[in-house]
Amino acid sequence: DKWAKIEESVIYSGCRIGRNAVVRRAILDKGVIVPDGVEVGTNHEHDRARGFHVENGLTVIPKNFVVPANW
């Protein structure tokens, strides 16, 4: 969506990145939804708390996952 920021990431087909969302150094498998204003890859502790795999500064989100909007 408009004003989303994606940096150094791999986004597979069927993903939706919401308005003002940030995806940084991440791999989003097919069908991942990142809601408006949500950040992925900017805080690795938050990413781990959401159950994402983080290794060497890279966040991986599994297929068809909807990232919680309250982070």
FENVENFEN-V232651 format. One record per pair of residues at least 4 apart in sequence whose ideal C-beta (glycine too) atoms are under 6 Angstrom apart, sorted by the first residue. I is the first residue (numbers start at 1). J is the second residue. If there is no record, write none. Layout:
BEGIN
I:J + I:J
END
This chain:
BEGIN
1:18 + 1:19 + 2:19 + 3:19 + 3:20 + 4:17 + 4:21 + 5:22 + 6:23 + 7:24 + 8:25 + 9:23 + 9:26 + 10:27 + 11:15 + 11:28 + 12:29 + 12:30 + 13:30 + 14:30 + 14:31 + 15:28 + 15:32 + 16:33 + 17:21 + 17:34 + 18:34 + 18:35 + 18:36 + 19:36 + 20:36 + 20:37 + 21:34 + 21:38 + 22:39 + 22:42 + 23:40 + 24:41 + 24:42 + 25:41 + 25:57 + 25:58 + 26:40 + 26:41 + 26:59 + 27:60 + 28:32 + 28:61 + 29:62 + 29:63 + 30:63 + 31:63 + 31:64 + 32:61 + 32:65 + 33:66 + 34:38 + 34:40 + 34:67 + 35:69 + 38:67 + 38:69 + 40:59 + 41:59 + 44:54 + 46:71 + 47:52 + 47:54 + 47:59 + 48:54 + 52:59 + 52:61 + 53:60 + 54:59 + 61:65
END
